[in-house]
Amino acid sequence: MDQQDLIHRIESNLKRMSKGQKLISEYILNNYDKAAFMTASKLGETVGVSESTVVRFANMLNYDGYPKLQKALQELIRNKLTTVQRMNLSSEMGESIVLRNVLKADMNNIRQTIEEVDNETFISVIQRMLNAKSIYVLGLRSASPLAQFMGYYLNFIFDNVRIVTSGVNDIFEQLFHIGSGDLIIGISFPRYASRAIEAMKFSKERGALTVALTDSMLSPLTAYSDYTLLARSDMVSFVDSLVAPLSLINAIIAAIGQIRKDEIYNNFHDLEEIWAEYKVYKGKETT
C-alpha cells in the first residue's frame, strides 16, 4: 500500500466527517508520531471522543477495523521518526513496566516474523549463498552488529565472505570487486541508512545477486533486491528492536550449517585444537 494512502483517505473524506471524526483527523495529521502507537481507547480519550467513534472513523476510511488503520499509520511514519520523537513515544512508559513492555514487544516481533517470512524465499536464498562466488554482508549504523554477527559465523563455513560496514574504506571501495556470480545481503531497518540503499543499487548494477533483509516490502532496499527476507523491527523506544532480524540470521546460519555439517565439523575440530593451544577460551585450571 502506498504510504501516502492514509493521508489521501483522510483529506478526501474531510467534508463528510462528523465533528468528532474531524477532531480525530486533525489530531492524526498533526501528531501522527504519537497517534500511530495509541490504542483506539487512548486516541479517543486524547481527542475527547468515544472509542466507538474512533472505530467508526477507521471504518469510514475503508479500513477493516482500527488495527488496520493503526498499521497503515505506523507504516507511514516508520522511516520518518527522529530519535527525539522515538524518545517522546516512550517517555510516558513507567520504569516499572519498561522491562515487561520491551520483552513483550520483542516477542511480538518474532511472532509476526514467523507469520510473514516466506519459507520458499528463505530456501532459495540459502541455495544461492551456497553457490555464490563471494558473499558480501552489508550492514551500516545500527545494522552493523547484525552484519558482524552474520559474517563471523559464515566465515566458519565459507572462505569467501566479506563484511561491508563503516570503516576506514568507503562502502563503494569495499564493494569494488563485486560482480556477476557474487551475492550481497543488505541489512537495513528504520531509519534506513541512505548509504545502504546506494550500496544495494550499486551491487545490482554490477550484476550481483541482491538479498534484502529488512522489515517491510515498503523498505527502499526492496527496489534493488532479487530476494527479500522480512523480519519485524517495531520499536517501543529510541532503541531499534533487532531481536527478530537476529533470529532470522540465526536461522540462515543454522540452515547452511545443516547442509555443510560434515565440513563444518572438520573445521571446528581443527579450530578447537588451535583454540586450546593458544588459550583462546578460558578452560579448567590444572594443578
matplotlib code that plots the C-alpha trace (Angstrom):
import matplotlib.pyplot as plt

x = [0.0, 1.3, 2.5, 0.5, -2.8, -3.9, -3.4, -5.3, -8.2, -8.4, -8.2, -10.7, -13.3, -13.0, -16.1, -18.4, -16.9, -18.8, -17.4, -15.8, -14.2, -12.8, -11.2, -9.6, -8.3, -6.8, -5.0, -3.6, -2.4, -0.7, 0.5, 1.0, 4.1, 2.0, -1.2, 0.5, 1.1, -2.2, -5.0, -8.4, -9.4, -6.4, -6.8, -10.5, -9.6, -6.9, -9.1, -12.3, -14.4, -15.6, -13.7, -16.6, -16.2, -12.6, -13.6, -16.3, -13.7, -11.5, -14.4, -15.4, -11.9, -12.5, -10.1, -11.3, -11.2, -8.9, -5.9, -5.7, -5.8, -3.1, -0.9, -1.2, -0.3, 2.8, 3.9, 3.5, 5.8, 8.2, 11.0, 10.2, 10.5, 13.6, 15.4, 13.8, 10.3, 11.1, 12.1, 8.9, 6.9, 8.4, 8.6, 5.3, 6.3, 6.8, 10.0, 8.2, 6.8, 9.7, 11.3, 8.0, 6.9, 10.2, 10.4, 6.8, 7.4, 10.4, 8.4, 5.7, 8.2, 9.4, 5.9, 5.0, 8.2, 7.3, 3.9, 5.3, 8.6, 8.4, 9.9, 10.4, 12.3, 14.3, 15.3, 16.2, 18.5, 20.3, 20.9, 22.1, 24.5, 25.9, 26.6, 27.9, 31.5, 31.7, 29.2, 29.0, 27.2, 26.2, 25.1, 25.5, 24.8, 22.6, 22.6, 26.3, 26.4, 24.0, 26.3, 29.3, 27.5, 26.4, 29.8, 31.5, 29.6, 29.6, 33.4, 33.4, 31.5, 32.8, 36.1, 34.5, 32.7, 33.2, 31.7, 30.8, 30.3, 31.5, 35.3, 38.5, 37.4, 34.3, 31.4, 32.0, 35.7, 34.7, 32.3, 34.7, 35.2, 31.6, 30.1, 28.3, 28.2, 28.5, 25.8, 25.1, 22.9, 21.9, 20.6, 18.7, 15.8, 14.2, 15.7, 17.1, 20.7, 21.0, 24.4, 22.9, 20.3, 23.0, 25.2, 22.4, 21.8, 25.5, 25.7, 22.7, 24.1, 27.4, 25.5, 25.5, 22.5, 20.9, 19.1, 17.4, 17.0, 14.6, 11.3, 8.7, 8.1, 7.9, 11.5, 13.6, 16.0, 13.4, 13.6, 17.1, 16.7, 16.2, 15.1, 13.6, 13.5, 11.3, 11.8, 9.8, 11.5, 8.7, 10.2, 8.9, 11.7, 14.6, 16.4, 16.0, 14.4, 16.7, 15.8, 13.7, 16.3, 19.0, 16.8, 16.3, 20.1, 20.5, 18.0, 20.1, 23.3, 21.7, 20.2, 23.5, 25.1, 22.8, 23.8, 27.5, 27.7, 30.4, 32.7, 31.9, 32.6, 36.1, 36.7, 35.7, 37.7, 40.8, 39.8, 39.3, 43.0, 44.1, 41.9, 43.3, 46.9, 46.6, 44.2, 41.6, 38.9, 39.1, 39.5, 39.6, 42.7, 45.1, 47.2]
y = [0.0, 3.5, 5.2, 8.4, 6.4, 7.1, 10.9, 10.8, 8.9, 11.4, 14.5, 13.2, 12.4, 15.5, 17.2, 14.3, 13.7, 14.3, 16.8, 14.0, 12.4, 15.8, 16.1, 12.6, 13.6, 16.9, 15.1, 12.3, 14.8, 17.0, 14.2, 11.2, 10.1, 9.8, 8.5, 5.6, 3.8, 4.7, 2.2, 3.2, 3.9, 6.1, 8.1, 8.7, 9.8, 12.2, 13.7, 13.8, 11.3, 7.8, 4.6, 3.6, 6.9, 6.1, 2.6, 4.1, 6.6, 3.7, 2.0, 5.2, 5.4, 1.8, 0.1, -3.2, -2.0, 0.3, -2.1, -1.8, 2.0, 1.9, -0.4, 2.0, 4.9, 3.0, 2.2, 5.8, 7.1, 4.1, 5.9, 9.4, 9.3, 11.1, 9.8, 12.6, 11.6, 8.0, 9.1, 11.1, 8.0, 6.1, 9.0, 8.1, 4.5, 4.0, 2.4, -0.4, -1.7, -0.9, -4.4, -6.2, -4.0, -4.2, -8.0, -8.4, -6.2, -8.3, -11.5, -10.0, -9.0, -12.7, -13.9, -11.7, -12.6, -16.3, -15.5, -13.2, -14.7, -16.6, -20.1, -20.6, -17.4, -18.4, -21.8, -20.0, -17.6, -20.5, -22.2, -19.0, -18.5, -22.0, -21.4, -17.8, -16.9, -14.4, -13.4, -9.8, -9.0, -5.3, -3.5, 0.1, 2.1, 0.1, -2.8, -3.1, -5.5, -7.8, -7.8, -8.5, -11.4, -12.9, -12.6, -14.0, -17.3, -17.5, -17.3, -20.6, -22.2, -20.3, -18.8, -16.2, -13.9, -10.2, -7.9, -4.5, -1.8, 1.6, 1.7, 3.1, 2.3, 3.8, 1.4, 1.5, 0.8, -2.3, -3.3, -2.5, -6.2, -7.3, -8.6, -11.4, -14.7, -12.8, -12.3, -9.4, -9.5, -5.9, -5.5, -2.3, -1.3, 2.1, 4.5, 3.2, 4.2, 6.1, 4.5, 1.0, 1.7, 3.2, 0.1, -2.3, -0.3, -0.3, -4.1, -4.8, -2.7, -4.6, -7.9, -9.3, -11.2, -9.0, -10.1, -7.6, -8.4, -5.7, -5.0, -4.4, -4.6, -0.8, -0.7, 1.2, -1.8, -3.9, -1.7, -3.2, -6.7, -10.0, -11.7, -10.1, -11.6, -9.8, -9.5, -7.2, -4.4, -2.4, -0.3, 0.9, 3.4, 5.2, 1.8, -0.3, -3.7, -6.1, -9.3, -10.7, -9.9, -11.6, -14.6, -14.8, -14.5, -17.4, -19.4, -18.7, -19.8, -22.9, -23.9, -23.7, -25.5, -28.4, -28.7, -28.3, -30.1, -32.6, -29.8, -27.6, -30.5, -30.9, -27.1, -26.9, -29.9, -28.2, -24.9, -26.5, -27.6, -24.1, -22.5, -24.9, -24.3, -20.6, -20.5, -18.6, -19.6, -19.9, -23.5, -25.5, -24.7, -27.6, -28.0]
z = [0.0, -0.9, 2.3, 1.4, 1.0, 4.6, 4.3, 1.0, 2.5, 5.4, 3.2, 0.6, 3.3, 5.5, 4.1, 5.1, 8.5, 11.8, 14.3, 16.3, 13.2, 12.2, 15.6, 15.1, 11.7, 12.9, 15.7, 13.4, 10.8, 13.4, 15.8, 13.6, 15.5, 18.7, 17.2, 15.5, 18.8, 20.6, 21.2, 20.0, 23.6, 24.2, 20.9, 21.8, 25.3, 24.0, 21.3, 23.5, 21.7, 22.5, 21.5, 19.2, 17.3, 16.7, 15.4, 13.1, 11.9, 10.7, 9.0, 7.3, 5.8, 4.5, 6.9, 8.3, 12.0, 13.9, 14.0, 10.2, 10.4, 13.1, 11.0, 8.0, 10.2, 11.6, 8.1, 7.1, 9.9, 10.2, 8.4, 9.4, 13.2, 14.5, 17.6, 19.6, 18.5, 19.4, 22.9, 23.3, 22.4, 25.3, 27.7, 29.4, 30.0, 33.7, 34.9, 36.5, 33.1, 30.8, 31.1, 30.5, 27.6, 25.8, 26.1, 25.1, 22.0, 21.0, 21.4, 19.2, 16.6, 16.4, 16.3, 13.4, 11.6, 11.8, 10.2, 7.5, 6.4, 3.1, 3.5, -0.2, -0.4, 2.6, 1.0, -2.3, -0.5, 1.2, -2.1, -3.7, -0.9, -1.2, -4.9, -4.7, -5.7, -2.9, -0.2, 0.9, 4.1, 4.3, 7.5, 8.4, 11.6, 14.0, 11.5, 11.7, 14.6, 12.7, 9.7, 12.0, 13.7, 10.5, 8.9, 11.9, 11.7, 7.9, 8.0, 9.8, 6.8, 3.8, 2.7, 0.5, 3.0, 3.2, 5.8, 4.4, 7.1, 8.1, 8.5, 7.0, 3.5, 1.8, 1.2, -2.6, -2.2, -0.2, -3.0, -5.8, -6.8, -6.6, -9.8, -11.5, -9.5, -6.2, -3.7, -1.3, 1.8, 2.6, 6.2, 7.0, 9.2, 10.0, 9.9, 6.7, 6.0, 2.7, 2.0, 2.4, -0.3, -2.6, -2.0, -2.9, -6.1, -6.9, -6.4, -8.5, -11.3, -11.1, -11.7, -8.2, -6.8, -4.1, -0.9, 1.3, 5.0, 6.1, 7.8, 5.1, 1.4, 1.6, 2.6, 0.0, -0.2, -1.9, -5.1, -5.7, -4.2, -6.1, -2.9, 0.2, 3.7, 6.2, 9.9, 12.1, 14.0, 15.6, 18.3, 21.7, 22.3, 20.6, 20.5, 17.4, 18.1, 16.2, 18.0, 15.2, 12.5, 14.6, 15.0, 11.2, 10.7, 13.2, 11.1, 7.9, 9.6, 11.1, 7.7, 6.0, 8.9, 8.4, 4.7, 5.3, 8.7, 7.8, 6.5, 9.5, 11.9, 10.5, 10.6, 14.2, 15.1, 13.8, 15.4, 18.8, 18.8, 17.8, 20.5, 23.1, 22.1, 22.2, 25.2, 23.2, 25.7, 29.5, 30.4, 33.6, 35.6, 36.2, 39.4]

ax = plt.figure().add_subplot(projection="3d")
ax.plot(x, y, z, "-o")
ax.set_aspect("equal")
plt.show()
